């Protein structure tokens, strides 16, 4: 059963319901508290999946809706990263800026964001489970606290990308997996569009051609070329997908494996499963993967700064945000690396950007669920793609 601290959203709701003698709200809060944490997480995810558009229309201040854990504190210029991620599942509303004091006018009060949402859930155990009304806590975060930048680099990561025409400068990055079409075909290495298509700094416009070699062993030769199967990074009128496939040369498969790294799970997280609470990020410069915890699943997220200031940023359908544990942080060159489960046997996501963090708190990783990256129709293939070892 989930626990509630003295400052938990659930207890705040419970206290308010008791004081106002609101028996409906009180029962709904108690139903929420009685759920185990995984059931709470699943309910928040279902609300976001089914009601995110409705919520944004209802509250003009809300620019994004997600599910995850409550965050206390915030990022400040003087104080740095004061954010603390709790273990309390919430629906998360992202706004441009929080009110610094409680609104007084009737019009402002009408725009006030609710501190909970009502939904029905299955409560009880075994044959006694019944549908019950549940009060699901809402956390409010500021957009600027959850901003990120792509993390390709110069002579960084595991692989170097070169423009044969010599127009765009070399850049470094990583790969999440090797995959093959389910019905057969060439082997591809999965990575980010902004790295493999060399589009970072070029408003999402892909390079005409690109070749790839190992950063630490360029003498091993070119192991692949940019394929025609890439996503797109475009202004937010349409969804972007920061994904590109590199076609691996048949005689260079072993070199391509080195480009991916030692962790190459063949299982993929099912679309119906939630991201695990703790994951491993296969960063390029670390002997062991970075331990990280899940923070928020952002829906319709445009917090990654692909374009220069003054441009509307691209929008992704879903982006998962993780917090590095043990002061772990991703760095330039980690774009494209895999996010895997704690056992190391399941591929979860692909890291695309790093966010605000300090050596004390650990860095933020922003990742695309791997199912979007290897779903062939998203990148011009008619077939599904399966990871290989």
FIMAR-683290 format. One line per field, with one value per residue (C-alpha): residue number from 0; chain; x, y, z. Coordinates in steps of 0.2 Angstrom, whole numbers. Layout:
BEGIN
nr c(NUM|...) .
kette c(A|...) .
c1 c(X|...) .
c2 c(Y|...) .
c3 c(Z|...) .
END
This chain:
BEGIN
nr c(0|1|2|3|4|5|6|7|8|9|10|11|12|13|14|15|16|17|18|19|20|21|22|23|24|25|26|27|28|29|30|31|32|33|34|35|36|37|38|39|40|41|42|43|44|45|46|47|48|49|50|51|52|53|54|55|56|57|58|59|60|61|62|63|64|65|66|67|68|69|70|71|72|73|74|75|76|77|78|79|80|81|82|83|84|85|86|87|88|89|90|91|92|93|94|95|96|97|98|99|100|101|102|103|104|105|106|107|108|109|110|111|112|113|114|115|116|117|118|119|120|121|122|123|124|125|126|127|128|129|130|131|132|133|134|135|136|137|138|139|140|141|142|143|144|145|146|147|148|149|150|151|152|153|154|155|156|157|158|159|160|161|162|163|164|165|166|167|168|169|170|171|172|173|174|175|176|177|178|179|180|181|182|183|184|185|186|187|188|189|190|191|192|193|194|195|196|197|198|199|200|201|202|203|204|205|206|207|208|209|210|211|212|213|214|215|216|217|218|219|220|221|222|223|224|225|226|227|228|229|230|231|232|233|234|235|236|237|238|239|240|241|242|243|244|245|246|247|248|249|250|251|252|253|254|255|256|257|258|259|260|261|262|263|264|265|266|267|268|269|270|271|272|273|274|275|276|277|278|279|280|281|282|283|284|285|286|287|288|289|290|291|292|293|294|295|296|297|298|299|300|301|302|303|304|305|306|307|308|309|310|311|312|313|314|315|316|317|318|319|320|321|322|323|324|325|326|327|328|329|330|331|332|333|334|335|336|337|338|339|340|341|342|343|344|345|346|347|348|349|350|351|352|353|354|355|356|357|358|359|360|361|362|363|364|365|366|367|368|369|370|371|372|373|374|375|376|377|378|379|380|381|382|383|384|385|386|387|388) .
kette c(A|A|A|A|A|A|A|A|A|A|A|A|A|A|A|A|A|A|A|A|A|A|A|A|A|A|A|A|A|A|A|A|A|A|A|A|A|A|A|A|A|A|A|A|A|A|A|A|A|A|A|A|A|A|A|A|A|A|A|A|A|A|A|A|A|A|A|A|A|A|A|A|A|A|A|A|A|A|A|A|A|A|A|A|A|A|A|A|A|A|A|A|A|A|A|A|A|A|A|A|A|A|A|A|A|A|A|A|A|A|A|A|A|A|A|A|A|A|A|A|A|A|A|A|A|A|A|A|A|A|A|A|A|A|A|A|A|A|A|A|A|A|A|A|A|A|A|A|A|A|A|A|A|A|A|A|A|A|A|A|A|A|A|A|A|A|A|A|A|A|A|A|A|A|A|A|A|A|A|A|A|A|A|A|A|A|A|A|A|A|A|A|A|A|A|A|A|A|A|A|A|A|A|A|A|A|A|A|A|A|A|A|A|A|A|A|A|A|A|A|A|A|A|A|A|A|A|A|A|A|A|A|A|A|A|A|A|A|A|A|A|A|A|A|A|A|A|A|A|A|A|A|A|A|A|A|A|A|A|A|A|A|A|A|A|A|A|A|A|A|A|A|A|A|A|A|A|A|A|A|A|A|A|A|A|A|A|A|A|A|A|A|A|A|A|A|A|A|A|A|A|A|A|A|A|A|A|A|A|A|A|A|A|A|A|A|A|A|A|A|A|A|A|A|A|A|A|A|A|A|A|A|A|A|A|A|A|A|A|A|A|A|A|A|A|A|A|A|A|A|A|A|A|A|A|A|A|A|A|A|A|A|A|A|A|A|A|A|A|A|A|A|A|A|A|A|A|A|A|A|A|A|A|A|A|A|A|A|A) .
c1 c(0|6|11|8|19|13|15|8|-5|-17|-16|-19|-35|-40|-38|-48|-62|-63|-64|-77|-87|-86|-90|-89|-72|-66|-72|-63|-47|-47|-50|-35|-24|-29|-23|-5|7|7|-12|-10|3|-8|-24|-14|-8|-25|-32|-18|-21|-39|-42|-26|-34|-49|-39|-29|-45|-53|-38|-30|-14|-10|3|6|-1|8|9|23|28|26|40|44|54|60|75|81|95|103|99|101|92|81|69|65|56|44|36|19|10|1|-7|5|0|13|11|22|23|15|6|16|1|-17|-28|-42|-53|-67|-61|-44|-51|-61|-45|-37|-30|-38|-28|-36|-46|-60|-60|-66|-55|-56|-55|-54|-46|-51|-69|-74|-67|-79|-79|-76|-74|-56|-48|-32|-19|-13|4|9|26|33|39|56|60|59|68|82|95|100|116|127|145|161|172|161|150|154|152|157|146|154|146|155|152|161|148|142|155|158|148|147|133|127|116|102|100|103|87|81|64|53|51|70|81|97|102|100|107|94|99|93|89|98|114|113|105|116|101|105|108|101|82|79|84|93|110|110|122|132|144|148|164|170|176|189|194|192|204|190|182|165|152|136|128|112|97|82|72|72|59|58|61|48|39|25|11|14|22|41|51|69|74|85|91|109|111|125|137|135|154|154|141|154|160|142|139|154|145|129|139|139|121|110|93|82|66|55|44|26|16|3|17|22|40|49|52|71|81|98|105|118|129|144|157|153|159|143|126|119|105|90|73|57|50|36|29|26|12|14|31|40|53|68|78|81|79|87|78|64|57|43|51|46|33|35|19|27|44|49|59|72|83|100|104|121|124|124|123|122|134|137|138|125|111|104|110|98|88|85|77|86|89|97|86|72|74|63|68|81|89|88|92|99|90|94|103|119|132|123|106|110|105|89|87|73|70|58|49|58|42|40|58|57|39|43|28|34|50|45|46|30|37|40|58|65|81|96|110) .
c2 c(0|17|28|46|58|73|84|72|78|64|70|88|82|71|85|97|85|82|100|104|88|83|65|61|68|60|43|46|51|36|25|32|30|12|8|0|12|2|4|22|24|15|26|42|35|31|48|56|45|48|66|76|86|89|95|107|114|117|126|139|140|121|119|100|85|70|57|53|58|74|86|97|113|121|126|144|154|158|142|130|113|112|99|84|70|61|43|50|46|61|68|82|98|109|128|142|150|147|160|167|171|165|173|185|190|179|177|171|159|152|148|140|123|109|100|83|74|62|45|28|13|-5|-6|-21|-38|-54|-57|-42|-29|-15|1|16|34|40|57|57|71|84|91|107|111|125|123|130|117|104|110|100|101|88|79|75|81|83|67|61|46|29|34|48|54|62|72|65|82|90|104|100|97|80|75|61|51|34|20|12|-5|-15|-20|-30|-30|-44|-51|-49|-36|-26|-23|-6|4|15|32|50|61|76|65|53|66|79|91|99|117|116|118|99|98|81|80|72|58|52|39|31|25|22|36|26|15|25|12|-1|8|14|2|11|24|35|26|34|28|43|53|72|87|100|115|110|110|91|79|76|60|61|45|39|22|19|4|-7|-14|-33|-36|-23|-30|-33|-15|-10|-20|-10|6|0|-5|-21|-19|-26|-33|-41|-39|-23|-15|-19|-3|-7|-7|8|13|5|16|13|11|10|23|16|32|31|37|26|9|4|12|27|22|33|34|38|56|60|54|70|70|82|88|103|106|101|115|109|126|143|155|163|148|137|120|103|93|75|64|56|60|51|61|52|58|52|43|43|60|52|63|61|71|77|61|51|56|39|28|15|16|-2|-10|-14|-32|-26|-38|-26|-11|4|20|30|45|61|76|81|93|104|95|97|85|85|80|70|76|74|62|64|49|43|26|13|7|23|22|4|5|4|14|29|29|24|5|-6|-19|-20|-20|-32|-30|-42|-45) .
c3 c(0|-4|11|13|22|32|17|4|-8|-3|16|11|2|16|29|18|15|34|38|25|29|11|13|-6|-7|9|3|-14|-6|6|-10|-18|-2|-1|-18|-20|-29|-45|-46|-43|-57|-69|-65|-67|-84|-90|-85|-95|-110|-111|-104|-108|-122|-112|-98|-109|-116|-99|-91|-102|-91|-94|-108|-105|-95|-89|-76|-64|-46|-36|-36|-22|-24|-40|-50|-46|-54|-37|-27|-42|-42|-26|-34|-24|-32|-20|-21|-23|-40|-47|-63|-68|-75|-84|-84|-90|-73|-56|-46|-32|-21|-21|-33|-26|-41|-46|-64|-58|-46|-60|-69|-54|-57|-47|-34|-39|-52|-50|-59|-56|-51|-46|-27|-15|-18|-27|-30|-19|-31|-35|-45|-33|-35|-33|-30|-39|-34|-46|-46|-55|-62|-72|-90|-87|-74|-87|-102|-111|-125|-137|-132|-148|-146|-155|-154|-140|-138|-145|-164|-175|-189|-204|-219|-235|-243|-229|-227|-209|-195|-188|-172|-160|-153|-147|-153|-143|-152|-168|-176|-191|-201|-195|-213|-216|-223|-218|-201|-194|-179|-170|-165|-165|-180|-173|-172|-187|-199|-192|-190|-173|-177|-194|-190|-191|-210|-212|-221|-238|-233|-217|-213|-196|-187|-169|-159|-150|-165|-181|-189|-188|-203|-208|-201|-208|-218|-214|-222|-229|-214|-203|-192|-193|-182|-187|-180|-168|-181|-182|-171|-172|-170|-166|-174|-188|-194|-199|-211|-205|-218|-218|-215|-201|-189|-175|-176|-175|-160|-152|-157|-147|-132|-121|-116|-131|-124|-136|-126|-129|-116|-121|-126|-111|-98|-88|-87|-72|-57|-58|-75|-82|-94|-105|-106|-117|-105|-90|-87|-79|-84|-75|-62|-64|-58|-68|-65|-77|-94|-103|-117|-131|-125|-133|-119|-130|-137|-155|-163|-158|-146|-154|-163|-158|-152|-160|-151|-147|-143|-128|-119|-103|-90|-78|-64|-62|-45|-37|-45|-62|-77|-96|-106|-124|-135|-126|-138|-145|-130|-123|-107|-101|-86|-70|-75|-91|-101|-108|-120|-113|-122|-131|-123|-134|-122|-106|-94|-79|-65|-54|-48|-31|-38|-54|-71|-80|-95|-108|-118|-132|-128|-139|-146|-156|-163|-169|-176|-195|-202|-191|-202|-219|-217|-219|-206|-188|-182|-169|-159|-161|-149) .
END
